[in-house]
Amino acid sequence: METALKAWPTMCRAYISSQFNNQERDMHQLIYLVGLIVVILAILSFFGLR
């Protein structure tokens, strides 16, 4: 059981990487990065630091 739990993240990564080709993965990374920047700017503007 413990071995299966340790292998779970590796299996998930293998499944996810097999579902997306490089172009789709790049697009998802870009969307994630833009979203992260928007969240950081929202937090900074909330505290008046922007």
Buried (B, 14 or more C-beta within 10 A) or exposed (E): EEEEEEEEEEEEEEEEEEEEEEEEEEEEEEEEEEEEEEEEEEEEEEEEEE
